[in-house]
Amino acid sequence: MKKLSLLILVALTAASLAMAQFTPPSGTGSPPGTGLAPPVVWGGDELGAHNCYGRGCVACHAPHGGQAGNGISTSDADNGWVALWGQNLSPYTGTTFTFTVPTARSSYTVTLPSTDASVSISDTASIVLLCLSCHDGNLARVSMMQGRTVETLPIVGGTAPTLFGLTPGNSGFNYFNEHPVGPNANVQCNGGSYVYGWDCTGGGNTLQPIVMNGTASSKFLTNYPASFWNAASYTACTAQPCTGTGCCPAGNTWGYTASGNPLSSPSGGTTANAVTCTTCHNQHDMIVWSVAGKNYTTMFFVKGYYNPYNGGNSVSQFCRTCHGGNSNEMAGLMNIPTW
């Protein structure tokens, strides 16, 4: 009897510890299914690591004086011109970075704006410039950063680097081991020799916005409702089959039509739908991704439902948001849920 009681006690203790590993999120809305992140992710301010050890918003934005307001010596009269940016941009203005594309054995380049005054938040290269002013590990490392994520890498443990360009093969202006960004790293729809995109319209080297209205992409938006293609900039329409005004475009069955685009379009450029840092990351929220009126668990500032801890496929689904050719839906598997 004593052995049985001991076994029951051990079992109850183990169950309690297992339950303690996950805590419900605070605030309005809940992640779908069992997608609850560990307390280390949900605890604290939504800025997460970008709270910068208590410095908060002024770590990036200087409300009074731009870069000089953050104690940075500069001769640029236009410093702080965009977003009251308080980091030093001078090591990066006018420089060209090279990224490789492993699948194509080719390279992409991005030339950063030449002056602070030419920076625009609608320009992909400008966003790269702003992000690198904190996250570059080659030209000018930011002293306030520790260089590693505050979040532990799921499954494998440890942390990931937050200063880019430090891995072997990267040096100076070469970012061979980083994801391509900038005006030349554009998202294309499926067709022709390009087999990695969605069955959508638009994209590529045109100014036509991507509209996710193919059969597979429409089903993907149902299976992965946290996709940024479901952003609030999309307006409701009557799903197919439908006739008359207010109908979704032909082939669109998911009830929204594009009135905006979640990807960047370079100002004055010819390439639309280009990938930049904020395509995949929301710099203002590390733990929650909000889209279409719903909140989803996330990590590492990812713009999507991103929870490796629950054993589901939310991480793969996030990557498929752009890499549609590798999705379940494009392979004809239409009923694979996110979690």
MARDRENFI-51350 format. One record per residue (C-alpha): chain; x, y, z. Coordinates in steps of 0.1 Angstrom, whole numbers. Layout:
N
A;X;Y;Z
...
END
This chain:
339
A;0;0;0
A;29;23;8
A;45;16;-26
A;12;24;-43
A;8;57;-24
A;44;66;-33
A;37;59;-70
A;6;81;-69
A;25;109;-52
A;52;108;-78
A;27;107;-106
A;8;137;-92
A;41;156;-87
A;51;149;-123
A;17;161;-136
A;19;193;-116
A;53;201;-129
A;41;194;-165
A;12;217;-160
A;35;244;-145
A;55;245;-177
A;27;264;-195
A;8;294;-184
A;-22;311;-200
A;-14;344;-219
A;-26;376;-204
A;-46;403;-222
A;-74;399;-247
A;-75;370;-272
A;-59;336;-270
A;-36;316;-292
A;-53;288;-311
A;-54;253;-299
A;-26;243;-275
A;-3;270;-287
A;7;284;-253
A;42;295;-250
A;64;290;-219
A;63;317;-192
A;97;331;-203
A;80;342;-235
A;47;355;-221
A;62;371;-190
A;71;408;-192
A;65;436;-216
A;55;429;-252
A;87;447;-264
A;106;418;-250
A;143;420;-259
A;137;454;-275
A;129;468;-241
A;168;468;-241
A;173;461;-204
A;150;489;-193
A;160;516;-218
A;127;510;-236
A;117;528;-268
A;145;554;-265
A;171;526;-273
A;160;531;-309
A;141;564;-310
A;154;596;-295
A;124;619;-288
A;147;649;-283
A;177;654;-305
A;180;623;-327
A;213;606;-325
A;228;634;-306
A;200;630;-280
A;213;594;-275
A;248;607;-269
A;261;598;-304
A;284;623;-320
A;273;631;-356
A;278;658;-381
A;247;648;-401
A;222;676;-398
A;195;652;-409
A;200;626;-382
A;168;616;-366
A;150;625;-399
A;130;593;-399
A;112;578;-369
A;134;600;-346
A;160;573;-351
A;186;575;-323
A;212;551;-336
A;243;559;-356
A;236;553;-393
A;269;568;-407
A;288;535;-409
A;262;521;-432
A;249;549;-455
A;257;544;-491
A;272;509;-486
A;263;478;-506
A;258;444;-489
A;258;411;-508
A;235;382;-499
A;236;347;-515
A;206;327;-526
A;215;291;-519
A;187;276;-541
A;197;296;-571
A;235;297;-565
A;233;335;-571
A;235;366;-551
A;214;396;-542
A;228;431;-534
A;212;459;-515
A;226;494;-515
A;216;514;-485
A;205;551;-487
A;233;576;-490
A;221;600;-464
A;197;601;-434
A;175;625;-454
A;170;598;-481
A;157;572;-456
A;121;563;-460
A;101;537;-440
A;84;526;-472
A;117;517;-488
A;131;482;-482
A;168;493;-482
A;160;520;-457
A;145;494;-433
A;176;472;-437
A;197;503;-428
A;177;510;-397
A;179;474;-385
A;216;470;-392
A;224;501;-372
A;217;478;-342
A;221;443;-355
A;252;444;-377
A;281;425;-363
A;308;435;-388
A;311;472;-393
A;300;487;-360
A;287;466;-332
A;262;483;-308
A;276;481;-273
A;243;480;-255
A;235;446;-271
A;247;413;-256
A;247;397;-291
A;226;367;-282
A;188;362;-279
A;172;364;-245
A;150;336;-256
A;163;300;-255
A;162;282;-288
A;133;257;-288
A;141;219;-288
A;179;223;-293
A;185;247;-265
A;211;275;-263
A;207;310;-279
A;209;325;-313
A;231;354;-325
A;215;388;-328
A;245;405;-344
A;245;394;-381
A;274;387;-403
A;295;369;-377
A;293;334;-391
A;322;319;-413
A;320;332;-448
A;306;366;-438
A;329;396;-437
A;327;433;-442
A;299;439;-467
A;293;402;-474
A;263;386;-457
A;265;353;-475
A;249;333;-446
A;220;356;-440
A;185;356;-455
A;184;379;-486
A;167;412;-481
A;163;444;-501
A;147;455;-534
A;162;425;-553
A;148;399;-529
A;113;399;-542
A;84;375;-536
A;70;360;-567
A;38;340;-575
A;40;306;-590
A;45;303;-627
A;72;300;-654
A;105;288;-641
A;98;300;-605
A;84;271;-586
A;86;283;-550
A;57;308;-549
A;20;307;-543
A;-8;302;-568
A;-15;339;-566
A;-14;370;-588
A;10;399;-588
A;45;400;-573
A;78;396;-590
A;93;425;-608
A;61;444;-611
A;43;470;-590
A;12;447;-588
A;4;437;-552
A;3;400;-544
A;-33;388;-541
A;-37;354;-525
A;-66;341;-545
A;-56;307;-558
A;-72;275;-546
A;-41;263;-526
A;-32;298;-512
A;-68;304;-501
A;-69;271;-482
A;-35;279;-466
A;-51;311;-452
A;-77;289;-435
A;-52;264;-422
A;-28;291;-410
A;-50;321;-400
A;-20;339;-385
A;-5;345;-419
A;3;382;-426
A;-16;378;-458
A;-47;379;-435
A;-36;414;-424
A;-61;441;-415
A;-52;460;-446
A;-73;434;-465
A;-110;443;-469
A;-139;419;-467
A;-156;407;-498
A;-183;381;-505
A;-166;348;-511
A;-171;328;-543
A;-194;317;-558
A;-207;353;-560
A;-221;376;-587
A;-225;413;-587
A;-207;441;-567
A;-187;433;-536
A;-176;399;-548
A;-141;385;-542
A;-119;381;-573
A;-125;350;-594
A;-110;320;-575
A;-110;338;-542
A;-129;317;-516
A;-117;331;-484
A;-137;363;-481
A;-111;391;-483
A;-95;411;-511
A;-63;430;-511
A;-65;467;-504
A;-29;469;-493
A;2;447;-492
A;20;434;-462
A;53;434;-481
A;75;465;-489
A;76;483;-522
A;107;504;-528
A;99;540;-533
A;110;550;-568
A;120;515;-576
A;106;490;-601
A;104;459;-579
A;74;454;-558
A;68;430;-529
A;104;430;-518
A;115;412;-486
A;129;433;-458
A;135;427;-421
A;100;437;-411
A;85;413;-436
A;92;385;-412
A;96;404;-379
A;74;429;-360
A;100;449;-341
A;76;462;-315
A;62;428;-303
A;83;398;-294
A;56;376;-278
A;23;382;-296
A;14;385;-333
A;-20;402;-339
A;-38;398;-372
A;-74;401;-383
A;-85;408;-348
A;-69;377;-332
A;-37;373;-311
A;-13;344;-316
A;17;332;-296
A;50;339;-312
A;88;342;-305
A;117;362;-318
A;94;390;-330
A;81;367;-357
A;50;379;-376
A;30;348;-373
A;18;320;-350
A;52;305;-341
A;54;280;-313
A;78;251;-317
A;70;239;-281
A;37;223;-289
A;50;199;-315
A;27;213;-342
A;37;228;-376
A;32;265;-369
A;69;272;-376
A;68;255;-410
A;36;273;-418
A;52;306;-411
A;80;300;-435
A;54;288;-461
A;38;322;-459
A;63;332;-486
A;76;299;-497
A;43;286;-509
A;57;260;-533
A;68;239;-503
A;34;240;-486
A;10;212;-479
A;-16;230;-499
A;4;233;-531
A;11;196;-528
A;-27;189;-527
A;-29;183;-489
A;-57;207;-480
A;-67;196;-445
A;-34;198;-425
A;-41;222;-396
A;-15;245;-381
A;-13;228;-347
END
